[in-house]
Amino acid sequence: MRHRKMHLGVFVLGTGNHIAGWRMEGAYDSFQSLTVIQHIARIAERGFFDLFFLGDTLSAGPNDHPSFTARFEPLTMLGALAATTSHIGLGATASTSFNEPFNVARLFASLDHLSSGRAAWNAVTSSNPRAAPNFGRDLPEHDDRYRVAEEFVDVVMGLWDCWDEGAIIANRETGQYIDPAKMKQLNHIGKYFQVRGPLNIGRCPQGRPIILQAGASETGLDLAARTADVVFSVVQDFEEAKQAYSALKDRMPRFGRHPDEIAILPGVMPILGRTRQDAWATLDKLQSFITHTNAASLLSARLGLDVSGFPLDEKVPDLPLPNTSHGFARAMLSKARREGMTWRDLHNLTGAARGHWVIAGTKEDIADTLQAWFEGGAADGFNILPAWFPGAFDGFVDEVVPELQRRGLFRKHYTATTLRGHLGLDMPKNRFF
Ligand SMILES: Cc1cc2nc3c(=O)[nH]c(=O)nc-3n(C[C@H](O)[C@H](O)[C@H](O)COP(=O)(O)O)c2cc1C
């Protein structure tokens, strides 16, 4: 009997995670459609996934990934899904650089209530400098963003703790609605935020919504080790994934936490075929759709420099880590160095899975690789990035998931109704009560 099971999330972009996935036959070509996102959520629940995840960026350009250019606001979208799904965790990004903690705490507490305990907040510092002009400010330096984020996350968690369970009495006889002893003010006065509290919504079904994190810089890893429940990693090979895995787990005791309190999910785009040749042919087809204009836009964002004029057949040189994202830049530049890649190769890699890892093969090949990473100390599960929807996701859920189940690696049905339950995490201790 196996006890440890994989956790699976799906990274949802209506037009597919591949920059040109929408050009595949039968693929959805919109991320502005309730029908599309409801269909994707239904597939994810059919596959007993832990998490339906929506990223977010706060700008749009004509050469961006199509699902970055035109998309719904994620919390609004998840509010709609809360009503039409029953088990799957609902996670979304909210930036610590372009929000107020009170608003974020309230949004995710509301989603946690609406979904009966399935909300998750991806706390990102935002690495996209194009978002800043939409808020009339500059993007702060990398480590300054994380200093703000550290305080931001503490305030949000503190606001979620301002209520004890059972605070709403609603006693018709006595007329008492609230037990005031079960509501506390936060009274936070910090360097960046002053927040009195309490929040105007009661204790969450999960105690606190789940915290997701995806930073891989030193400061990002510290924030994750201290506060996150789930971490998405960006890695391109097994050794790198193992290093990323232990770099995070090893630092948790420093923050008084056990390594099992975080699930690390590397991002992966599986390209499935009946044969290996089929899978490679599908990947070739997808790659043939990439235009260097849109790939260059993504790659520039990942590396924090404008690569659009660089000669495509020149080797990628050693570059310093940018002010944008350390995690993506490090994974992509080290792969380029290892494999002697040209700018054209790096464009193609970014166009495929936006800097994430791509595997192509049969359902057995894909299950073998995921199993090796899961059992070899590189992953607690995976954040699946289907190249297009619904076909590539249907394929994963109908072919690879049963293979993982057959091997005892993944659940055959839901055994909990909250995301915290799927992840096997205890209810958090309230700091006030
Ligand atoms: C799976 C995944 C999802 C992410 N989603 C977002 C997102 O929605 N919005 C965003 O601004 N950054 C997103 N990021 C970026 C990171 O959260 C992080 O802010 C960035 O990599 C910079 O942090 P670092 O320098 O510590 O790596 C994501 C990263 C990963 C791996």
The ligand as an ORCA input file, in Angstrom:
! r2SCAN-3c Opt
* xyz 0 1
  C       3.817     28.395    -11.906
  C       4.148     29.835    -11.737
  C       3.128     30.760    -11.747
  C       3.391     32.112    -11.610
  N       2.368     32.974    -11.677
  C       2.629     34.285    -11.657
  C       1.576     35.194    -11.858
  O       0.437     34.793    -12.030
  N       1.851     36.515    -11.852
  C       3.126     36.988    -11.659
  O       3.312     38.203    -11.669
  N       4.149     36.144    -11.469
  C       3.932     34.804    -11.480
  N       4.960     33.945    -11.334
  C       6.286     34.498    -11.036
  C       6.780     34.234     -9.625
  O       5.759     34.085     -8.693
  C       7.771     35.225     -9.068
  O       7.155     36.423     -8.739
  C       8.842     35.542    -10.007
  O       9.353     34.348    -10.493
  C       9.942     36.373     -9.365
  O      10.391     35.767     -8.200
  P      11.853     35.196     -7.993
  O      12.812     36.232     -8.463
  O      11.921     34.964     -6.513
  O      11.970     33.911     -8.784
  C       4.723     32.571    -11.449
  C       5.759     31.639    -11.414
  C       5.483     30.289    -11.573
  C       6.604     29.313    -11.541
*
